[in-house]
Each structure stands twice: as structure tokens, then as C-alpha cells.
């Protein structure tokens, strides 16, 4: 069962990989988190999308759906940050 994504302590936007995530999903999530911390937020979204694609490729549809829903929130946060600056 997939619950809400666990977030890293240093980053409340990009979720941590789950123990049962495919290696490609975990790698994409880790890369997304690094990009976010570096300020490359658009690149982070690209890596989140790669995580979704990887989850779909291995048939882990619930995880892909969860991550895809997360992307919408991340994109909203990026827009909010742009207009609040």
C-alpha cells in the first residue's frame, strides 16, 4: 500500500524514494531533489516526470500516479515562488 510520500528532512518538496521503488525511480527522485536544492526547479520537475515514466515502465502504476499528483503541487509552488519574488 502506498501512503503519502515521505519527504527528506532537508527538502519538503521532493519525496524520498521508497524501499520498493525501482532503481530508476529512486535515481530520478534523488536527482530531482539535488536539482531542487541547487535552485534548478524546472529541472527538478523534469526528473520527477522521469520518475513517473520509470514507475510506469516497471508496472508500478500506483507509485506513478502518486508522483504525478505530486508534480502538480511542485509546479504550483514554483509559480507561487515566481510571483512572490
N, C-alpha and C positions, 0 to 999 in steps of 0.2 A: 504494500500500500504506500502511495506517495502522499506525504503530508506537505505542509508549507515548506518552502525552501529554507535551508539553514544558510545564514549569511555569515561571512567571515567577520571576525571581530574588528578588523581594520576597515571593513567596507560593508555598508549596509545596503548596497545596491545589487551586487553580483553574488549569486549564490555559490556556496561551496559545492564541489562535486559530491555526489552520494557514493556510498560504498559499492553499490551495484551499477553505477554508471559505466558505460563502455569507455575504454581508454581515450578514444577520440572525443567523446563528450567531455570527459574530465579535463583533457588538454585544452579544449576550446574554452571551457569555463575559466580555467586558470589564466589563460591568455587574455580573456575578456577582463578579468579582474586587474591584471597588470596594466592593460591599456587604460582602464578607468582611473587607476591611481596615478598614472602618468598624465592624465588630463586629455587623453585621446578618446573622448567619449563616443564619437561616431564609430571609431574603430572597434570599440568595445561592443557596440551593437552588432557589428559585422560578425564578431566572434561568437556572440550569443546566438546569432542565426545559424552559424556553423554548428554549434552545439545542438540546435534543434534538428538540423539536417542529419547529423550523425546519429542522434537518437532515433530518428525515423528509419534510417538505413538499417539499423540493427533490430527494428521492430519494437522499440520501446516507446510506443505511442503516448502513454500517459505522461512520461517524462518530457517528451517533445511538446505536448500540449501545455504542460506546466511552464516550461521555459518560454514557449511562445507567448503565453499570457504575461509573463514577466517582462518581455521585451516592450510591450505597450506601456507599462509603468516606467521603464527606463527611458523610453523616448519622451514620455510626458515630463519626466524630471529634467531631461536635457533642455526641452523647450522652456520650462519654468526657470531654469538657471539662466538661460539666454535673456529672457525678458526681465529678470530681476537684477541683472547686472547693470 
